[in-house]
Amino acid sequence: MIRIDGSKGEGGGQVLRTSLALSLVTGTPFQMVNIRAGRSKPGLLRQHLTAVKAAAAVGDAELEGAELHSKELTFRPRSLKAGEYHFAVGTAGSATLVLQTVLPALLKASGPSMLVLEGGTHNPAAPPFDFLTKAYLPLLRRMGPSVEATLERPGFFPAGGGKFLVSVEPAPLKPLHLPERGKVLRRQATALIAQVPYEVAKRELETVGRKLGWFQEERKVEEVKSSAGPGNALTLEVECEHVTEVFTAFGERGVRAEAIAESVAEEARVYLEAGVPVGEHLCDQLMLLLALARGGSFRTLPLDGHAQTQIETFAHFLDVKVSVSEVSPLVREVEVRGS
């Protein structure tokens, strides 16, 4: 039984989700203590508990401590099962993070799976649905498996109510090497609004144009007609020859539209100027896929706490080596090798 201290590294839900995913893939049981000790509300919140129970369903696992606000969990997987699953967070908690927890295991299952996920699809501090479909899943498909996601309705914080479908056709994961992104083919800024004044979206897009020099035809507004509550997400998509990156900021009550746009525009500017293919949010997720494939490499920005936590968590479950070398002050090369 592996024992993991959840307060280590970034001290949030990342180590829990990755541990659940790798426990399912390897069949290794674990006990975690100090779950989310680094957060203002420690322990299992609704979205984390949904992820735990989703992992238990996929792995026919025995659970101890699987309840709201629990700071300790024991997880014993027994057998990996493909099939049809329906996972609902029940709040605006991120449904995309629930998918991230079970998807690595379903990539290695004996047959195809179909998932229905409900909850938040566009949440702060979580990968939005657009990131999954445009940045993450295309790279995953290049590694072998076929995974498709379809959005039925978006769900914004705090109302939630989003829903999306995912089909999974497993295949062995092949190593992937991304040394460069190639030339930029397309840029698209999208202001997504639901029950929010059109003027907010207009101000966000004008700020993007001013900060990044993106043209009028590269900026658009999308209005969501059927939403459980108000919401606003500003997405910047950079499509290149070898990879697509997506950057997102979310509107907040009391925060000016210009400030929201400036924050995500700065994130995109740093990425574009560094010349790397992989941004910081894609980094830790791609690293997990390469670890499961037991090989691969890519260039990225200096690693954040989530990526460092990934590397530390891999060591509990996988016999792989992750090396990070500095190419320049803004560029790191990540290489994953099976021992």
FENGIVEN-V103749 format. One record per residue. N is the residue number from 1. RES is the residue in one small letter. PHI is phi in radians with two decimals (999 if undefined). Layout:
n=N res=RES phi=PHI
n=N res=RES phi=PHI
This chain:
n=1 res=m phi=999
n=2 res=i phi=-1.36
n=3 res=r phi=-1.97
n=4 res=i phi=-2.17
n=5 res=d phi=-1.62
n=6 res=g phi=-1.25
n=7 res=s phi=-1.48
n=8 res=k phi=-1.29
n=9 res=g phi=1.14
n=10 res=e phi=-1.34
n=11 res=g phi=1.16
n=12 res=g phi=-2.08
n=13 res=g phi=-1.44
n=14 res=q phi=-1.02
n=15 res=v phi=-1.13
n=16 res=l phi=-1.18
n=17 res=r phi=-1.10
n=18 res=t phi=-1.17
n=19 res=s phi=-1.11
n=20 res=l phi=-1.08
n=21 res=a phi=-1.07
n=22 res=l phi=-1.30
n=23 res=s phi=-1.09
n=24 res=l phi=-1.13
n=25 res=v phi=-1.13
n=26 res=t phi=-1.68
n=27 res=g phi=1.29
n=28 res=t phi=-1.68
n=29 res=p phi=-1.30
n=30 res=f phi=-2.59
n=31 res=q phi=-2.12
n=32 res=m phi=-2.04
n=33 res=v phi=-2.06
n=34 res=n phi=0.97
n=35 res=i phi=-1.10
n=36 res=r phi=0.93
n=37 res=a phi=-1.15
n=38 res=g phi=-1.52
n=39 res=r phi=-1.86
n=40 res=s phi=-1.15
n=41 res=k phi=-2.08
n=42 res=p phi=-1.21
n=43 res=g phi=1.51
n=44 res=l phi=-1.38
n=45 res=l phi=-1.58
n=46 res=r phi=-1.01
n=47 res=q phi=-1.20
n=48 res=h phi=-1.23
n=49 res=l phi=-1.15
n=50 res=t phi=-1.09
n=51 res=a phi=-1.11
n=52 res=v phi=-1.07
n=53 res=k phi=-1.23
n=54 res=a phi=-1.14
n=55 res=a phi=-1.09
n=56 res=a phi=-1.12
n=57 res=a phi=-1.17
n=58 res=v phi=-1.17
n=59 res=g phi=-1.85
n=60 res=d phi=0.80
n=61 res=a phi=-1.62
n=62 res=e phi=-1.56
n=63 res=l phi=-2.14
n=64 res=e phi=-2.38
n=65 res=g phi=1.52
n=66 res=a phi=-1.49
n=67 res=e phi=-2.61
n=68 res=l phi=-0.96
n=69 res=h phi=1.26
n=70 res=s phi=-1.13
n=71 res=k phi=-1.83
n=72 res=e phi=-2.35
n=73 res=l phi=-2.56
n=74 res=t phi=-2.04
n=75 res=f phi=-2.28
n=76 res=r phi=-2.15
n=77 res=p phi=-1.28
n=78 res=r phi=-2.02
n=79 res=s phi=-2.69
n=80 res=l phi=-1.48
n=81 res=k phi=-2.20
n=82 res=a phi=-1.34
n=83 res=g phi=2.66
n=84 res=e phi=-1.80
n=85 res=y phi=-2.32
n=86 res=h phi=-2.28
n=87 res=f phi=-2.09
n=88 res=a phi=-2.13
n=89 res=v phi=-1.20
n=90 res=g phi=1.55
n=91 res=t phi=-2.44
n=92 res=a phi=-1.44
n=93 res=g phi=-0.97
n=94 res=s phi=-1.22
n=95 res=a phi=-1.37
n=96 res=t phi=-1.20
n=97 res=l phi=-1.24
n=98 res=v phi=-1.13
n=99 res=l phi=-1.04
n=100 res=q phi=-1.01
n=101 res=t phi=-1.23
n=102 res=v phi=-1.72
n=103 res=l phi=-1.07
n=104 res=p phi=-0.97
n=105 res=a phi=-1.21
n=106 res=l phi=-1.18
n=107 res=l phi=-1.17
n=108 res=k phi=-1.92
n=109 res=a phi=-1.26
n=110 res=s phi=-1.42
n=111 res=g phi=-2.75
n=112 res=p phi=-1.24
n=113 res=s phi=-2.37
n=114 res=m phi=-2.27
n=115 res=l phi=-2.12
n=116 res=v phi=-2.02
n=117 res=l phi=-2.14
n=118 res=e phi=-2.26
n=119 res=g phi=2.54
n=120 res=g phi=-1.43
n=121 res=t phi=-1.95
n=122 res=h phi=-2.35
n=123 res=n phi=-2.09
n=124 res=p phi=-1.06
n=125 res=a phi=1.07
n=126 res=a phi=-2.67
n=127 res=p phi=-1.19
n=128 res=p phi=-1.24
n=129 res=f phi=-0.98
n=130 res=d phi=-1.08
n=131 res=f phi=-1.11
n=132 res=l phi=-1.02
n=133 res=t phi=-1.36
n=134 res=k phi=-1.80
n=135 res=a phi=-1.89
n=136 res=y phi=-1.42
n=137 res=l phi=-1.13
n=138 res=p phi=-1.04
n=139 res=l phi=-1.20
n=140 res=l phi=-1.06
n=141 res=r phi=-1.13
n=142 res=r phi=-1.13
n=143 res=m phi=-1.55
n=144 res=g phi=2.35
n=145 res=p phi=-1.16
n=146 res=s phi=-1.94
n=147 res=v phi=-2.28
n=148 res=e phi=-2.16
n=149 res=a phi=-2.24
n=150 res=t phi=-2.24
n=151 res=l phi=-1.54
n=152 res=e phi=-1.56
n=153 res=r phi=-2.77
n=154 res=p phi=-1.35
n=155 res=g phi=-2.30
n=156 res=f phi=-1.82
n=157 res=f phi=-1.28
n=158 res=p phi=-1.77
n=159 res=a phi=-1.37
n=160 res=g phi=1.26
n=161 res=g phi=1.46
n=162 res=g phi=-1.41
n=163 res=k phi=-2.67
n=164 res=f phi=-2.55
n=165 res=l phi=-2.00
n=166 res=v phi=-2.37
n=167 res=s phi=-1.90
n=168 res=v phi=-2.22
n=169 res=e phi=-1.96
n=170 res=p phi=-1.16
n=171 res=a phi=-2.87
n=172 res=p phi=-1.01
n=173 res=l phi=-1.38
n=174 res=k phi=-1.72
n=175 res=p phi=-1.01
n=176 res=l phi=-2.28
n=177 res=h phi=-2.13
n=178 res=l phi=-2.22
n=179 res=p phi=-1.36
n=180 res=e phi=-2.64
n=181 res=r phi=-1.71
n=182 res=g phi=1.37
n=183 res=k phi=-1.32
n=184 res=v phi=-1.29
n=185 res=l phi=-1.69
n=186 res=r phi=-2.73
n=187 res=r phi=-2.23
n=188 res=q phi=-2.55
n=189 res=a phi=-1.83
n=190 res=t phi=-2.20
n=191 res=a phi=-1.73
n=192 res=l phi=-1.65
n=193 res=i phi=-2.28
n=194 res=a phi=-2.40
n=195 res=q phi=0.99
n=196 res=v phi=-2.23
n=197 res=p phi=-0.99
n=198 res=y phi=-1.03
n=199 res=e phi=-1.04
n=200 res=v phi=-1.08
n=201 res=a phi=-1.09
n=202 res=k phi=-1.06
n=203 res=r phi=-1.16
n=204 res=e phi=-1.08
n=205 res=l phi=-1.21
n=206 res=e phi=-1.10
n=207 res=t phi=-1.17
n=208 res=v phi=-1.06
n=209 res=g phi=-1.05
n=210 res=r phi=-1.24
n=211 res=k phi=-1.35
n=212 res=l phi=-1.92
n=213 res=g phi=1.30
n=214 res=w phi=-1.36
n=215 res=f phi=-1.32
n=216 res=q phi=-0.99
n=217 res=e phi=-1.26
n=218 res=e phi=-1.68
n=219 res=r phi=-2.29
n=220 res=k phi=-2.58
n=221 res=v phi=-1.93
n=222 res=e phi=-2.13
n=223 res=e phi=-1.77
n=224 res=v phi=-1.60
n=225 res=k phi=-1.48
n=226 res=s phi=-1.98
n=227 res=s phi=-2.39
n=228 res=a phi=-1.20
n=229 res=g phi=-2.90
n=230 res=p phi=-1.22
n=231 res=g phi=-2.97
n=232 res=n phi=-2.64
n=233 res=a phi=-2.29
n=234 res=l phi=-1.90
n=235 res=t phi=-2.00
n=236 res=l phi=-1.99
n=237 res=e phi=-1.90
n=238 res=v phi=-2.08
n=239 res=e phi=-1.66
n=240 res=c phi=-2.07
n=241 res=e phi=-1.05
n=242 res=h phi=-1.99
n=243 res=v phi=-2.87
n=244 res=t phi=-2.07
n=245 res=e phi=-1.99
n=246 res=v phi=-2.29
n=247 res=f phi=-2.11
n=248 res=t phi=-2.39
n=249 res=a phi=-2.24
n=250 res=f phi=-2.09
n=251 res=g phi=-1.12
n=252 res=e phi=-2.29
n=253 res=r phi=-1.08
n=254 res=g phi=1.56
n=255 res=v phi=-1.92
n=256 res=r phi=-1.10
n=257 res=a phi=-1.00
n=258 res=e phi=-1.12
n=259 res=a phi=-1.17
n=260 res=i phi=-1.06
n=261 res=a phi=-1.18
n=262 res=e phi=-1.11
n=263 res=s phi=-1.15
n=264 res=v phi=-1.33
n=265 res=a phi=-1.14
n=266 res=e phi=-1.16
n=267 res=e phi=-1.08
n=268 res=a phi=-1.17
n=269 res=r phi=-1.08
n=270 res=v phi=-1.06
n=271 res=y phi=-1.07
n=272 res=l phi=-1.14
n=273 res=e phi=-1.24
n=274 res=a phi=-1.24
n=275 res=g phi=1.35
n=276 res=v phi=-1.51
n=277 res=p phi=-1.42
n=278 res=v phi=-2.01
n=279 res=g phi=-1.43
n=280 res=e phi=-1.18
n=281 res=h phi=-1.37
n=282 res=l phi=-1.28
n=283 res=c phi=-0.97
n=284 res=d phi=-1.20
n=285 res=q phi=-1.31
n=286 res=l phi=-1.17
n=287 res=m phi=-1.02
n=288 res=l phi=-1.13
n=289 res=l phi=-1.11
n=290 res=l phi=-1.16
n=291 res=a phi=-1.11
n=292 res=l phi=-1.22
n=293 res=a phi=-1.41
n=294 res=r phi=1.06
n=295 res=g phi=2.98
n=296 res=g phi=2.47
n=297 res=s phi=-2.77
n=298 res=f phi=-2.86
n=299 res=r phi=-1.85
n=300 res=t phi=-2.65
n=301 res=l phi=-1.42
n=302 res=p phi=-0.90
n=303 res=l phi=-1.21
n=304 res=d phi=-1.63
n=305 res=g phi=-1.11
n=306 res=h phi=-1.12
n=307 res=a phi=-1.16
n=308 res=q phi=-1.09
n=309 res=t phi=-1.11
n=310 res=q phi=-1.00
n=311 res=i phi=-1.05
n=312 res=e phi=-1.15
n=313 res=t phi=-1.28
n=314 res=f phi=-0.93
n=315 res=a phi=-1.06
n=316 res=h phi=-1.28
n=317 res=f phi=-2.11
n=318 res=l phi=-2.12
n=319 res=d phi=-1.64
n=320 res=v phi=-2.27
n=321 res=k phi=-2.05
n=322 res=v phi=-1.96
n=323 res=s phi=-1.98
n=324 res=v phi=-2.18
n=325 res=s phi=-2.09
n=326 res=e phi=-1.53
n=327 res=v phi=-1.57
n=328 res=s phi=-2.76
n=329 res=p phi=-0.95
n=330 res=l phi=-1.85
n=331 res=v phi=-2.22
n=332 res=r phi=-2.15
n=333 res=e phi=-1.90
n=334 res=v phi=-1.84
n=335 res=e phi=-2.22
n=336 res=v phi=-2.04
n=337 res=r phi=-2.35
n=338 res=g phi=-1.33
n=339 res=s phi=-1.32
